[in-house]
Amino acid sequence: MTFTNLVVNTFRCLFQFVFGAPVAFADTTTITAASLLSGLIIGTPTAAANYTTPTAAQILDAMGGSGNAKVGDCFDFYLRNVSAGAYTITLVAGTGITLATGNTNTATQANTRMFRGVVTAVGASPAITIYSVLSAAH
């Protein structure tokens, strides 16, 4: 993924107008930074599943490195659950990631949840807070 697929608005928030290819996972996994920044993760779990985010450092590297990323930069991604059964996908925080208080960090069967990641620290101890934004049935 390169910044040619992204537009930086006046708030330095990274919005993806052209998604990379959707990335598919089945059961419990750790998502790569490239997969997360592709913007669309499609899950087909065969049981309840945990999808762990990459580390904050890995995400910042994929965004061009901590020298390029700034506090306040943000990105959106969608977690779509297309399970044939009533299985829930739970987003789990990797190192340096905080899931905001009050978040709903799950995508239930036949639902898609949108998340926004906001860079809260760069440098030696990078950090990102992920917010649950909305959910919709499909």
Buried (B, 14 or more C-beta within 10 A) or exposed (E): BEEEBBEEEEEEBBEBEEBBEEBEBEBBBBBBBBBBBBBBBBBBBEEBBBBBBBBBBBBBBBBBEBEEBEEEBBBBBBBBBBBEEEBBBBBBBBEBBBBEEEBBBBBBBBBBBBBBBBBBBBEEEBBBBBBBBEBEEE
